[in-house]
């Protein structure tokens, strides 16, 4: 076979393949689509919008729950300040100035917890070593002072009770007693 024959056979084979393809799939101009990635761009934009709305909704709900918790803590602090039952049993008496129960030896006791009161600070020391505001039952936390060194810092005068925050033992949230607002950590 000569080169011309081979060329003719190859051209015929190619022509038949194109005719069979055109018969099965239609003309070549109709089957070739331009790929401009428009569907991918639109899909990506829609997916990004859905993710943004989800994040925004999550942040909104979290903010609402945090605000609700802070409001509950602030009201619990106000209620704890309002309620302080004093019922001394004889021979102990209630001190009219502080409201603590004073026994015949001069020791002061918190009427709500039964803990001994430090005369210098007016705070009770919890069994775990932290100082407790006897009016509220909340822990006293002074900025820059460890929980177990509050008593010593108050006695030295490096901090005052007005400088110290109060922490709710049940939720762990801290309130500034001057403002009555939750302190952000």
C-alpha positions as CSV (number, residue, x, y, z in Angstrom):
1,X,0.0,0.0,0.0
2,X,1.2,3.4,-0.9
3,X,1.2,6.5,1.2
4,X,-1.6,8.0,-0.8
5,X,-3.8,4.9,-0.2
6,X,-3.1,5.0,3.5
7,X,-4.0,8.7,3.6
8,X,-7.2,8.1,1.7
9,X,-8.2,5.2,4.1
10,X,-7.3,7.3,7.2
11,X,-9.3,10.2,5.9
12,X,-12.3,7.9,5.1
13,X,-12.1,6.4,8.6
14,X,-12.0,9.9,10.2
15,X,-14.9,11.0,8.0
16,X,-17.0,8.0,8.9
17,X,-16.3,8.5,12.7
18,X,-17.4,12.1,12.4
19,X,-20.5,11.2,10.5
20,X,-21.4,8.5,13.1
21,X,-20.8,11.0,16.0
22,X,-22.9,13.7,14.3
23,X,-25.7,11.1,13.8
24,X,-25.6,10.1,17.4
25,X,-24.8,13.4,19.2
26,X,-25.9,16.1,16.8
27,X,-23.7,18.7,15.0
28,X,-20.4,19.6,16.6
29,X,-21.4,23.2,17.2
30,X,-24.3,22.2,19.4
31,X,-22.4,19.6,21.5
32,X,-19.5,21.9,22.4
33,X,-20.4,24.2,25.3
34,X,-18.2,27.0,26.5
35,X,-17.1,26.3,30.1
36,X,-17.1,29.7,31.9
37,X,-17.6,28.3,35.5
38,X,-20.6,30.5,36.0
39,X,-22.4,27.7,37.8
40,X,-19.5,27.2,40.2
41,X,-19.3,31.0,41.0
42,X,-23.1,31.2,41.7
43,X,-23.0,28.0,43.8
44,X,-20.0,29.4,45.8
45,X,-21.8,32.7,46.4
46,X,-24.9,30.9,47.6
47,X,-22.9,28.5,49.9
48,X,-21.0,31.5,51.3
49,X,-24.2,33.3,52.1
50,X,-25.7,30.3,53.8
51,X,-22.5,29.9,56.0
52,X,-22.6,33.7,56.8
53,X,-26.2,33.5,57.9
54,X,-25.5,30.4,60.0
55,X,-22.6,32.2,61.8
56,X,-24.7,35.3,62.3
57,X,-27.5,33.3,63.8
58,X,-25.2,31.3,66.1
59,X,-23.6,34.6,67.3
60,X,-27.0,36.1,67.9
61,X,-28.3,33.2,69.9
62,X,-25.0,33.0,71.9
63,X,-25.2,36.7,72.7
64,X,-28.8,36.3,73.9
65,X,-27.9,33.4,76.1
66,X,-25.0,35.3,77.6
67,X,-27.1,38.4,78.3
68,X,-29.7,36.2,79.9
69,X,-27.1,34.5,82.2
70,X,-25.6,37.9,83.1
71,X,-29.0,39.3,84.0
72,X,-29.8,36.3,86.2
73,X,-26.5,36.6,88.0
74,X,-27.0,40.3,88.6
75,X,-30.5,39.7,90.0
76,X,-29.2,36.9,92.1
77,X,-26.6,39.2,93.5
78,X,-29.2,41.8,94.3
79,X,-31.4,39.2,96.0
80,X,-28.5,37.8,98.0
81,X,-27.8,41.3,99.3
82,X,-31.4,41.8,100.2
83,X,-31.8,38.6,102.2
84,X,-29.7,38.0,105.3
85,X,-31.6,36.2,108.1
86,X,-30.3,36.7,111.6
87,X,-31.6,34.4,114.4
88,X,-29.1,34.1,117.3
89,X,-29.7,31.6,120.0
90,X,-29.1,32.5,123.6
91,X,-26.5,33.2,125.2
92,X,-25.3,34.6,121.9
93,X,-26.7,37.9,120.7
94,X,-27.0,39.6,117.4
95,X,-24.6,42.5,117.0
96,X,-26.8,45.5,116.0
97,X,-24.2,47.1,113.9
98,X,-23.0,44.1,111.8
99,X,-25.8,41.7,112.2
100,X,-23.4,38.9,113.1
101,X,-24.0,36.5,116.0
102,X,-21.6,37.3,118.9
103,X,-20.9,34.7,121.6
104,X,-19.8,35.4,125.1
105,X,-16.1,35.0,124.1
106,X,-16.5,37.8,121.5
107,X,-16.3,35.5,118.4
108,X,-18.4,36.6,115.6
109,X,-20.3,34.0,113.5
110,X,-22.1,34.3,110.2
111,X,-25.8,33.5,110.9
112,X,-26.3,31.9,107.4
113,X,-23.3,29.7,107.1
114,X,-22.0,29.2,110.7
115,X,-18.5,30.3,109.6
116,X,-16.3,32.4,111.9
117,X,-16.1,36.1,110.9
118,X,-12.8,37.9,110.7
119,X,-13.3,41.1,112.8
120,X,-10.9,43.2,110.8
121,X,-12.4,42.5,107.4
122,X,-16.0,41.4,108.2
123,X,-15.6,38.4,105.9
124,X,-15.9,34.7,106.6
125,X,-13.4,32.2,105.5
126,X,-14.8,29.2,103.6
127,X,-13.5,25.7,104.3
128,X,-11.6,25.8,101.0
129,X,-9.7,29.0,102.2
130,X,-11.4,31.6,100.1
131,X,-13.0,34.6,101.7
132,X,-16.8,35.0,101.5
133,X,-18.9,38.1,101.7
134,X,-21.2,37.2,104.6
135,X,-24.1,39.4,103.3
136,X,-24.4,37.6,100.0
137,X,-22.6,34.2,100.4
138,X,-20.5,35.1,97.4
139,X,-16.7,34.8,97.1
140,X,-14.6,37.9,97.3
141,X,-12.0,38.3,94.5
142,X,-9.6,41.2,94.5
143,X,-7.8,42.0,91.2
144,X,-4.1,41.2,91.4
145,X,-4.5,39.1,94.7
146,X,-4.9,35.4,94.8
147,X,-8.1,33.9,96.3
148,X,-6.3,32.6,99.4
149,X,-4.4,35.9,100.0
150,X,-7.4,38.2,100.1
151,X,-7.6,38.3,103.9
152,X,-3.9,39.2,104.3
153,X,-4.2,41.9,101.6
154,X,-7.2,43.4,103.3
155,X,-5.5,43.5,106.6
156,X,-2.3,45.1,105.2
157,X,-4.5,47.7,103.5
158,X,-3.1,47.0,99.9
159,X,-6.8,46.6,98.8
160,X,-10.1,47.6,100.2
161,X,-13.4,45.7,100.0
162,X,-14.7,48.3,97.6
163,X,-11.9,47.2,95.2
164,X,-12.9,43.6,95.3
165,X,-15.3,41.8,93.0
166,X,-17.9,39.2,94.2
167,X,-18.1,35.8,92.5
168,X,-21.3,33.7,92.5
169,X,-20.4,30.2,93.8
170,X,-23.0,28.5,91.7
171,X,-22.3,30.0,88.3
172,X,-18.7,31.3,88.7
173,X,-19.7,34.7,87.2
174,X,-18.1,37.8,88.8
175,X,-19.9,41.0,89.6
176,X,-18.5,44.5,90.4
177,X,-20.3,45.5,93.6
178,X,-20.0,49.2,92.8
179,X,-22.0,48.9,89.5
180,X,-23.8,45.7,90.1
181,X,-22.8,44.5,86.6
182,X,-21.1,41.4,85.5
183,X,-17.3,41.8,85.0
184,X,-16.0,40.6,81.6
185,X,-13.0,38.4,82.0
